[in-house]
Amino acid sequence: MFLVVSALTPFGVHAQASAPAPLRLKIAAASNLKFVLADLAGLYKQQTGVQVDVNLGASGNLARQILQGLPVEQFISADEAWVAELAKAGRTVDAGQRYAMGRLALIVPKNSALPLPQGLAAVVRAMKPGDKFAIANPALAPYGVAAEEALQRAGVGPLPMTNKVLGDNIGQATQFVATGAAQAGISALALTLAPEIASSLQVLPLPAELHAPLYQRMVLLKGATAAAADWQRFLLSPTAQGVFVRHGYALPQ
């Protein structure tokens, strides 16, 4: 299902000249981008009149759907590997471009007594035997892979399956904690900064050295229109890059 995203915050931007644009543009994007794309798509519509419809999900699921014919013109992945898979299959116009670096955050419910300020290892050690720790499914979501790396490097090691709950994507893993279904978890920092989520959580950004860099890459798919190329240029513009930073991302290196 495609979700229509919009924004409330205006920014000045000049759209690139292009062929006459269709009124709607369909793209697929990783779930960690929900709130930043709401701002960016709303801004783009203000400037161009083009409505960007976003199909959100885990990067792995979206890549597989694209291979099966999902009708989108652009894929905005949470990592580079899934873009490379699509390029290898001949479904992209090129190798794509990095647009941001993701960050992780340790989260617990707002009313939790777990020692969040003491860090990841202390929180896991303080959990009760029946407590649940939520991460995104590493088989589908790059943020899940990074979460497992963070647990390993923090000295926790792999969590027992009885204590781990996997979200289909990072958004679902975050909701597990926000609703109290899990007592702690690892989310995308960008999701935790959104008012809709922040009011339900305590948040501790995790050090970047706890996991491999989360380089995020986007790519145009075969058959993409001039309007899709215009939208991608906009996402790489200084104005759009500033919005990514405001939502908790780092700029790509």
C-alpha positions in Angstrom: 0.0 0.0 0.0 1.3 3.4 -0.9 1.3 6.1 1.8 1.0 9.8 0.9 3.4 11.8 2.9 3.2 15.5 3.5 5.0 18.2 5.5 4.3 21.3 7.5 7.7 23.0 7.5 8.5 25.1 4.4 12.0 25.5 3.1 13.2 27.5 0.1 14.1 25.3 -2.8 14.3 25.6 -6.6 13.3 22.5 -8.6 15.5 21.5 -11.4 14.1 22.1 -14.9 12.6 18.9 -16.4 10.1 17.6 -18.8 6.4 18.2 -17.7 5.9 16.2 -14.5 3.1 13.8 -13.8 0.9 14.8 -10.8 2.0 11.7 -8.8 5.4 9.9 -8.3 5.5 6.5 -6.7 8.7 5.5 -4.8 9.7 2.8 -2.3 11.6 3.8 0.8 13.0 2.2 4.0 10.8 2.6 7.1 13.4 4.7 9.0 12.7 7.5 6.5 9.0 7.9 7.3 9.2 11.3 9.0 12.0 12.9 7.0 10.3 12.0 3.8 7.1 13.5 5.1 8.9 16.8 5.3 10.7 16.5 2.0 7.8 15.3 0.0 5.6 18.1 1.3 8.3 20.6 0.4 8.7 19.2 -3.0 5.0 19.3 -3.7 4.9 23.0 -2.6 7.6 23.8 -5.2 6.6 21.5 -8.1 3.0 20.4 -7.7 4.2 16.7 -7.8 2.7 14.4 -5.2 5.2 11.8 -3.9 3.5 8.6 -2.8 5.8 6.4 -0.6 5.6 2.7 -0.1 7.4 2.2 3.2 8.9 -1.1 4.4 12.1 -3.1 5.2 14.7 -2.5 2.6 15.0 -6.3 1.9 11.2 -6.7 1.4 11.0 -3.7 -0.8 13.9 -4.9 -3.0 12.2 -8.2 -3.5 8.9 -6.6 -4.3 10.7 -4.4 -6.9 12.2 -7.6 -8.5 8.6 -9.0 -8.6 7.3 -5.9 -10.4 6.4 -3.3 -7.7 5.5 -0.2 -9.8 7.8 2.4 -8.4 10.4 4.7 -10.0 12.9 5.0 -7.2 14.2 2.9 -4.3 15.5 4.7 -1.2 17.2 2.0 0.8 18.5 1.9 4.4 21.8 0.5 3.1 23.8 -0.1 -0.1 23.6 -3.9 -0.4 19.9 -4.0 -1.5 20.6 -1.3 -4.1 23.5 -3.4 -5.4 21.2 -6.4 -5.7 18.8 -4.5 -7.9 21.6 -3.1 -10.0 23.0 -6.7 -10.4 19.6 -7.8 -11.6 19.5 -5.0 -14.2 16.6 -3.1 -12.6 18.3 0.2 -12.0 19.6 3.0 -14.2 23.0 3.1 -12.4 24.6 2.2 -9.1 22.7 5.0 -7.2 24.0 7.5 -4.8 24.6 7.8 -1.0 22.3 10.3 0.5 22.7 9.9 4.3 24.2 7.9 7.1 21.9 6.3 9.7 22.3 6.3 13.4 21.0 3.9 16.1 19.3 4.7 19.4 18.6 2.6 22.5 15.0 3.0 23.6 12.8 2.1 26.5 9.2 3.0 27.3 8.7 6.4 28.9 7.9 5.0 32.3 10.7 2.4 32.3 13.0 2.1 35.3 15.8 0.4 33.2 19.1 2.3 33.6 19.1 3.9 30.1 21.8 6.5 30.8 24.3 3.7 31.7 24.1 2.3 28.1 23.3 -0.8 26.2 25.0 -3.4 28.2 23.6 -2.1 31.5 20.1 -2.1 30.1 20.3 -5.7 28.9 21.8 -6.9 32.2 18.9 -5.2 34.1 16.2 -6.8 32.1 14.1 -9.5 33.8 14.1 -13.1 32.4 10.8 -12.7 30.6 11.5 -9.2 29.2 11.6 -8.6 25.5 14.2 -6.6 23.5 13.1 -5.4 20.1 15.1 -5.0 16.9 14.3 -5.0 13.2 14.7 -8.4 11.5 18.3 -8.6 10.4 17.4 -10.7 7.4 15.3 -7.9 6.0 16.4 -4.6 7.6 19.9 -3.1 7.7 19.0 -1.5 11.0 18.5 -5.0 12.4 22.0 -6.0 11.2 23.5 -2.9 12.9 21.6 -3.6 16.1 23.1 -7.1 16.3 26.5 -5.6 15.7 25.9 -3.1 18.5 24.9 -5.8 21.0 28.0 -7.8 20.1 30.4 -4.8 20.4 28.8 -3.6 23.6 29.7 -7.0 25.2 26.2 -8.3 25.3 26.5 -10.9 22.6 23.5 -12.5 20.8 20.3 -12.3 22.8 18.4 -15.5 23.5 15.5 -15.9 21.2 13.2 -16.0 24.2 14.2 -12.4 25.0 14.2 -11.1 21.4 11.3 -9.8 19.4 11.9 -9.0 15.7 10.0 -6.3 13.8 9.4 -6.7 10.1 11.0 -3.3 9.8 12.6 -0.7 12.1 9.3 1.1 12.4 7.5 -1.9 13.8 10.4 -2.7 16.2 10.1 0.9 17.5 6.4 0.5 18.0 7.0 -2.6 20.1 8.8 -0.5 22.6 6.6 2.5 22.4 3.5 0.5 23.2 5.2 -1.5 26.0 5.1 -4.8 24.1 8.9 -4.9 24.5 10.8 -3.5 27.5 13.7 -2.2 25.4 15.0 -2.1 21.9 17.2 -0.5 19.3 15.6 2.0 16.8 16.7 4.4 14.2 17.5 7.7 15.8 15.5 9.5 13.1 12.3 7.7 14.2 12.8 8.6 17.9 13.1 12.3 17.2 9.6 12.5 15.7 7.0 14.0 18.2 4.6 11.1 17.4 7.2 8.6 18.8 9.3 10.7 21.2 6.5 11.2 23.7 6.3 7.5 24.3 10.1 6.8 24.8 13.3 7.4 26.6 16.1 7.6 24.1 19.8 7.2 24.2 21.7 7.7 20.9 24.3 4.9 20.5 28.0 5.5 19.6 28.7 5.1 15.9 31.6 2.8 16.7 29.2 0.1 17.9 28.3 -0.9 14.4 29.5 -0.6 10.8 28.5 2.7 9.1 24.9 2.7 7.9 25.5 4.2 4.5 22.1 4.7 2.9 21.7 4.7 -0.9 19.0 5.6 -3.3 18.6 4.7 -7.0 16.4 5.3 -9.9 14.8 2.2 -11.4 14.6 1.3 -15.1 11.8 3.3 -16.8 12.0 6.2 -14.3 10.6 9.5 -15.6 12.3 12.9 -15.8 10.2 13.8 -12.8 11.7 11.0 -10.8 15.2 12.2 -11.7 14.2 15.7 -10.7 13.0 14.4 -7.3 16.3 12.5 -6.8 18.3 15.7 -7.6 16.3 17.5 -5.0 17.0 14.9 -2.3 20.7 15.5 -2.9 20.4 19.3 -2.8 21.9 21.3 0.2 18.4 22.1 1.3 17.2 18.5 1.4 20.5 17.4 3.0 19.9 19.9 5.8 16.5 18.3 6.4 18.1 14.9 6.7 20.5 16.3 9.3 17.7 17.9 11.3 16.0 14.5 11.4 19.1 12.8 13.0 21.0 11.6 10.0 24.7 12.3 9.3 25.8 13.4 5.8 27.4 10.6 3.7 31.2 10.5 3.7 
